[in-house]
Amino acid sequence: MENRLHKNNLPVKDPKVMAHLFGIGLDCDDGHKRLTQADKFSIMGGSEQTHDKMTETLCKTFEDLKNKGKSLQDASMDEISDLIRKNSPS
């Protein structure tokens, strides 16, 4: 199979432009289907409590990035990981 990057007629999408965080909760047992979507993150599934915690964590993470004058594309993986850990409710 040929590498897609070597075919000139196929669009190449820059991973930095496509930056997106995706959270998935696996502890739902009440039958509800929860989905939260924003410009740069999506959260799917989880119990109400888990889904709310993930949403809060990512909202605060993006707020911190904005306060630093950065976007998701500009931040390193380590910086994003640190912010997610910092913003995760206990």
N, C-alpha and C positions, 0 to 999 in steps of 0.2 A: 504494500500500500504506500502510495506516495505521500510525502509530508505536505500538508496543506499550505505551509508557509512558502513552498517553492512553486506553487501554482499561481500565476499572475492574475488569472481571471476570478479567483475566489477572494472575497473580502477578508481582510485580516483585522481582527478586533483587538485593540490595545487593551491588555488586562488592566491597566491603570484607569482607563475610561470605563471599564466594565466593573469596577470595584463595587462590591455589594456584600453585606454581612447577612448570613442566614442562620436563624436559630430554630431549633426543633425541640419540642417538648414531648417526652414519651410517657408521661405519667397520668394521662387523661383516662379516667374510668367513669365519667358521667355522660358520655355520649355526645358531648358538645364538640363542634368543629370550630376551633379558634384560629383566626388568621389576622395578623396585623401586618400591613404593608406601608412602607415609607419610601422615599426616594432612594435611599442607599441601604435599607435593610428590610428584611422580611422575617416574621416569626410565625411559626406554624405549630399547632398542637399544644399539648400540655394541659395540666389542670388549670383552673382559673388562677390560682396562686402562682404557679410556675410561669404561666404566660404573662401575668402582670409583672413579675420580677424580671423576666427577660426584657420586656418592653421598657421598663424603667431603666434597666441597666444600659440598654442601647441608646435610649434618649439622652441619658446623662453623658454617655461616652461621646456622642456626637456634639453635645453642648460643650464639653471640654475641648474637643478638637476645634470647634468654632472659636472658643475663647483664646486658643493658641494661634488662631489665624490659619488653621490647616483644614484640609478636606480629607476624606478617607483615602483618596488617591495619593495625597502628599505624605501621609503618615506611614511609618515603617510597621511591619507586622509586630515587632516587639513593643512598639509604642501603643498600638491598638490593644494588644494582649494586656499590657499593664493597665491601661484605662478601663478595660472590661473588668479586670480583677478588682481595681479600686472602686468601681461603681456597682459591683454586685452586692445586693443587700444580703446581710447575714441571716 
